[in-house]
């Protein structure tokens, strides 16, 4: 039987270690967890309405990089007034969307400094995120049910490697033992609201890690979505955020 929840996963930054790029030497993986009923009745309609308002149709795909650079469909954002209106509307829509966020930030420079033969940032981040996602599901009494984890296709080789790593983790290579998470790959052309939200929240997390003092309007909203654990932990680092090493 399936659980009441669905998980959408996306990333920010390059997970390779051979060439660590400045000014963004981090890899961020984000898992956006939604109750299916809330996702279908509240989250998706809200983002569709946002698209209709600013673009006149729902075919545009919300992509963090293109929004920041005002590229492609987002060329309209070169207009400063419209850009501010869009940012405020996007922030409001995200803030109003019921979801729980689990994320991992891998500081690649620190990783290679501390470890002679470090593991892949993607594998480290994925294991952390899946463990924390499962902890959330257990809290909700959903741990024994099947939960789908949706990721975007990147290519046959990359997808094959990711699927192997995912299955190794869920079959027992984690702090819980076997966990009932199942991976589904989405085509890059899929206009998935959940994947777009996972993309939108990832970059602000990375930027905040690199410079917490820098104004980061998007992170202020994103931070309210982190899983807080059964006891709340409002004054501590949220249970849903892992920074490594």
N, C-alpha and C positions, 0 to 999 in steps of 0.2 A: 504494500500500500504506500502511496506517496504522502509526503508530509504536506503541511499547510504553507510551506515556504519554498522560495526559489532564489538562487544565488547567481548574480552576474559578475563577471570578473574582467578587469582590464588593468592596464599597466601604464606607467610613465617612466621614460628613460630607457637606456640601453642596458641589457643585463650582461653584456660582455665585459671581460676584465682585461683584455689585451690592450685596448686603447680607451682610457677613462677620459671622457669628454668634459671639459669645463665649458660653461659655468654650472653644469648640472651633473655632478659626479655621483648620482644616486640612482637606485632602481626602486620603484614603488609598485607594489601590487595591491589592488583594492578588490574586496569582495562586498558587493552591495546585496544585502539580504532583505527580501520583501515577503510579507504575507501575500499569497497569491490573490486573495480577494481584494485586498487594498491596492495591489499593483494594477489589477484589471479595472477597478472601479474608480480609483482616485489618481494614481500616479500617471498612467498612460494618458488618460484624457487631459490631465493638466498640461503635460508636455506637448500634446497635439494642439491644444489651444494656444500655447506659446508660439508654436511654429506658424499656425494660421495667422496669428496677429502680426508677426514680423515678416513673414515670407509669402503669405497667401496660399500656402500648400503645406503638406506634411511630408514631402519627399526629402527635404533637407535633413542631413545627418549632423547632429550636434557634436562637433569635434573640438576639443580644447585648443589644440595648436592652431587650427584655422580661425577660431574665434579670436584668439590673442593676436594673431597676425592680420586679421581682417582679410583673409584669403577666400577664394571661391565664392560660395553663397553668402559669405559674411563680409563681402566688400562694402555692403551697406553700412558697416560699422565704422568706416572711416569718418562718417558724420558724427561729430562728438556728441551732439544731443541724442541722436538715435542710439549711439553706443551706450550712453549712460542709461537710457531707458531700457535697452535690452539687458544690460547687466543687472539692473534692479529687478526686472521681471524674471530673469533666470534665477537670481538669488532667492526671490520670493517663492518661485515654483519649487526649487530644490528644498528650501526650508520647510515648505508645507507638505512635502512628500514623506509619508510614513515609511521609514526604512531604517535598517541597522547596518553600520559600517564596520568592517574588519579590514585592517590594512597592515602591511609590512613595509618598512623603509630599510633598504640595504645601503649603507654608506660604503661605496666601493673602495675609496681611497683608504679608509680605515680597515676594511676587510683585508686588502692585500698587505697592509702594513703589519697586521697582527698575525696573519696566517701564511705559512710558506706555500701551502697548496690548498687554497680556499675552495670550497664548494661553489657551484654555480649560484649566483644571486637569485636566479629565478627559482631554483629548487629550494633554497633556504626560505625565500618569501612564501612560496606555495605551501610548504609544510606548515609554517607558522600560521598562515591564513586559514588553511583547512582545519587545523587543530582548534583555532579560536572560533571558527564557524560552527564546528561540531559542539563546542562548549555552549555556544548560544542555543543551538537546537536542543541540547539536553536540558537546559534551563526551561525551555518551552515545552518539555515533554514530548519532543519530536525525534529524539535520538535513535529510536528503533525503526523509524520510517524512512523511506527512500527520498532523498532530496537531490534535485538536479542542479548541477553547477554548469553554467553556460559560459563558454569562452569563445573568442573570435578566432577563426582560422587564420593561420599565418603562412602556411605552405605545408606540403606533404611531409617533408623531413622534420620540420619544427613541430608539426602537430603529432607526428608519430612519437617523437621524443617526449613531448609534453604528456601524451596519454600514458606512456610507460611510467614516467615519474609519478603522475597522478595515481595510477593504479597501485604502484608500490607503496605510496603513502597511505591510501585508504585501506589497503589490505593488511596494514599493521605497522608500518614504519612511521609511527607517531606515538605520542604519549598516552593515547587511549586504547590502542589495539585496533582491530577492524572497525571501520566506521562506514555508515551507509550513505555515501556521497557518490553520485554518478555524473560523469562528464558528458557534455553535449557540445559539439562544435557548431558555431554559427557562421554562415558565409559572410564575407566582408561586405557584401551588398545588402545584407539583412538590416533593415531599419529598426533595430531593437532599441526600445527606450531604455531598458535595463543596462545594456552595454554602453549606451551613450552616457548614462549617469555615472557608471563606473569609470569611464574615461574622464568625465568632467571633474570628479573628485580627486583623481590621482595626482595631477600636477600640483595643485595647491598644497597637498601634503608634503611633497618633495621640497617645494619652495620654502615652506615653513620650517622644515628640518634644517635647511641650509642657512636660513636667516630668520630666526624667530622674531626679531625686532622689526623686520620690514613689514609695512602695512600689507595685509593680504586679505582683501575683502572676501574672497571665495573661501579661504580656510576658516574664517570665523563661522560661516554656516556649516561647512563640512565637519568641523570639530563637534558640533552638537549631535552628529549622527553616530559617533563612535559607540560601540557596545560598551556599557559601563559595568557589566557584571552584576551578579545577584545582589550585592551589597551597595551598589551605586558607584562608589569611588569617584565622586564628582571632583574632589580636591586632589586626586592623585592622577598619575598617567592612566588613561582609560585602558580597560582590559582589551579593547578592540584594536589597539595600536602597538605594534612591535617594531622597535628600532634595533638594528643589528649591524655591527657588533656593539 
